[in-house]
Amino acid sequence: MKLEAKVMIRAVKEQDVSSICTIYNHFIENTVVTFEEEVVTASDILKRITKITADDLPWFVAEDESGNIMGYAYATKWRDRFSYRFSVEVTVYLSPEHTSKGLGTKLYQVLFEELKRIKIHSAIGGITIPNEASIALHEKFGMVKVAHFKEVGLKFDRWLDVGYWQVTL
């Protein structure tokens, strides 16, 4: 399926918090793509957005022409030590009804352009394995698998592997 014509990618605003919370909580409650197990509140999401933007890192949302948030992507510090300041971890989440339509690609295009603009050197993406759609999205942006950790997460009584993909910008 093709991406809807009227999608705007823009910087996150405080008014987006509730929609982001709804999208993310779906993944917490129903999937293993995140290892969080307890739903988050709008206040939790606002704190995360505030921290990321205070670190001068980007958080974007995809909005349809009616103002509905369809997904989001952001970058966080890879690690806190000063020497890591040019490396980030990238993340993208889409509402379930907007997957497989090119929206993740569009969000990552904007995110990666901004990361280059602010002189980020390395982007890293962590993926619960298996997840062919997420792997394909990350590899579309030149990311290559650099690590595979076996059975490092336990969710829904199931041991899970995590892989890391990386690209030099």
FIDRENDO-597762 format. One record per residue (C-alpha): x, y, z; residue in three letters; residue number from 0. Coordinates in steps of 0.25 Angstrom, whole numbers, plus 5000, padded with zeros to 4 digits. Each point is the difference from the previous one (the first is absolute). Layout:
BEGIN
     c1     c2     c3     r     k
      X      Y      Z   ALA   NUM
...
//
This chain:
BEGIN
     c1     c2     c3     r     k
   5000   5000   5000   MET     0
   5004   5014   4997   LYS     1
   5002   5011   5010   LEU     2
   4988   5010   5001   GLU     3
   5003   5013   4992   ALA     4
   4997   5010   5012   LYS     5
   5010   4996   5010   VAL     6
   5008   5011   5008   MET     7
   5013   4996   5007   ILE     8
   5002   5011   5011   ARG     9
   5007   5002   5013   ALA    10
   4993   4994   5012   VAL    11
   4991   5009   5008   LYS    12
   4994   4999   5014   GLU    13
   4986   4998   4994   GLN    14
   5005   4987   4994   ASP    15
   5003   4993   5013   VAL    16
   4987   4993   5001   SER    17
   5001   4994   4986   SER    18
   5014   4996   5002   ILE    19
   4996   4993   5013   CYS    20
   4989   4992   4993   THR    21
   5009   4995   4989   ILE    22
   5011   4996   5009   TYR    23
   4991   4993   5010   ASN    24
   4995   4991   4989   HIS    25
   5014   4995   4998   PHE    26
   5002   4998   5015   ILE    27
   4988   4992   5002   GLU    28
   4999   4992   4987   ASN    29
   5014   4998   4995   THR    30
   5015   4997   5003   VAL    31
   5006   5012   4992   VAL    32
   5001   5007   5013   THR    33
   5005   4994   5013   PHE    34
   4991   5009   5009   GLU    35
   4989   4992   5006   GLU    36
   4992   5011   5008   GLU    37
   4992   5010   4992   VAL    38
   5005   5014   5000   VAL    39
   4993   5013   5003   THR    40
   4999   5013   4993   ALA    41
   5009   5006   5011   SER    42
   5010   4989   4997   ASP    43
   5000   5003   4985   ILE    44
   5001   5015   5003   LEU    45
   5012   4998   5009   LYS    46
   5007   4991   4989   ARG    47
   4997   5011   4989   ILE    48
   5005   5011   5009   THR    49
   5013   4992   5003   LYS    50
   5003   4997   4986   ILE    51
   4997   5014   4995   THR    52
   5008   5006   5011   ALA    53
   5012   4992   4995   ASP    54
   4998   5007   4987   ASP    55
   4996   4988   4993   LEU    56
   4988   4998   4990   PRO    57
   4986   4994   5002   TRP    58
   4991   5000   4989   PHE    59
   4985   4996   4998   VAL    60
   4993   4997   4987   ALA    61
   4986   5007   5000   GLU    62
   4989   4997   4990   ASP    63
   4992   5012   4994   GLU    64
   4989   4998   5011   SER    65
   5011   5003   5011   GLY    66
   5001   4985   5004   ASN    67
   5014   4995   5004   ILE    68
   5003   4987   4992   MET    69
   5014   4998   5005   GLY    70
   5013   5006   5006   TYR    71
   5015   4999   4999   ALA    72
   5011   5005   5009   TYR    73
   5014   4999   5004   ALA    74
   5006   4999   5014   THR    75
   5014   5000   5005   LYS    76
   5007   4987   4998   TRP    77
   5007   5001   5013   ARG    78
   5002   5011   5010   ASP    79
   5015   5002   5000   ARG    80
   5005   5012   4992   PHE    81
   5008   4992   4990   SER    82
   4987   4994   4995   TYR    83
   4994   5014   4997   ARG    84
   5000   4997   4985   PHE    85
   4993   4987   5001   SER    86
   4985   4997   5001   VAL    87
   4990   4989   5001   GLU    88
   4988   5002   4990   VAL    89
   4986   4995   5003   THR    90
   4987   5000   4992   VAL    91
   4986   4996   5003   TYR    92
   4988   5000   4992   LEU    93
   4985   4998   5004   SER    94
   4996   4986   4996   PRO    95
   4990   5005   4989   GLU    96
   5012   5008   4993   HIS    97
   5010   4989   4998   THR    98
   5006   4995   4987   SER    99
   4996   5013   4992   LYS   100
   5013   5007   5000   GLY   101
   4998   5008   5012   LEU   102
   5012   4995   5008   GLY   103
   5009   5003   4988   THR   104
   4994   5014   4999   LYS   105
   5003   5002   5015   LEU   106
   5014   4995   4999   TYR   107
   5003   5008   4988   GLN   108
   4997   5013   5008   VAL   109
   5007   4995   5013   LEU   110
   5013   4996   4992   PHE   111
   5000   5013   4993   GLU   112
   4999   5007   5013   GLU   113
   5011   4991   5006   LEU   114
   5009   5004   4989   LYS   115
   4997   5014   5001   ARG   116
   5004   5000   5015   ILE   117
   5013   4993   4997   LYS   118
   4996   4986   5006   ILE   119
   5011   4990   4996   HIS   120
   4993   4987   5003   SER   121
   4986   4995   5001   ALA   122
   4997   4987   5007   ILE   123
   4987   4992   5000   GLY   124
   4996   4989   5010   GLY   125
   4990   4990   4995   ILE   126
   4994   4988   5007   THR   127
   5002   4988   4991   ILE   128
   4993   4995   4992   PRO   129
   4994   5012   4994   ASN   130
   5002   5000   4984   GLU   131
   4992   5013   4998   ALA   132
   5009   5008   5010   SER   133
   5012   4994   4994   ILE   134
   4996   5003   4986   ALA   135
   4998   5015   5004   LEU   136
   5013   5002   5007   HIS   137
   5008   4993   4989   GLU   138
   4993   5009   4990   LYS   139
   5007   5011   5006   PHE   140
   5014   4993   4999   GLY   141
   5000   4995   5014   MET   142
   5007   4987   5002   VAL   143
   4999   4989   5011   LYS   144
   5012   5002   5009   VAL   145
   4995   4992   5012   ALA   146
   4991   4989   5004   HIS   147
   4997   4997   5015   PHE   148
   4993   4987   5003   LYS   149
   4989   4999   5010   GLU   150
   5002   5013   5007   VAL   151
   4986   5004   5002   GLY   152
   4988   4992   5006   LEU   153
   4986   5004   4997   LYS   154
   4987   4992   4999   PHE   155
   5008   4988   5006   ASP   156
   5009   5000   4988   ARG   157
   5015   5003   4999   TRP   158
   5003   5010   4989   LEU   159
   5012   5003   4992   ASP   160
   5004   5015   4996   VAL   161
   5008   5004   4988   GLY   162
   5007   5013   4998   TYR   163
   5001   5007   4986   TRP   164
   5009   5012   4998   GLN   165
   5004   5010   4989   VAL   166
   5010   5011   4999   THR   167
   4993   5013   4996   LEU   168
//
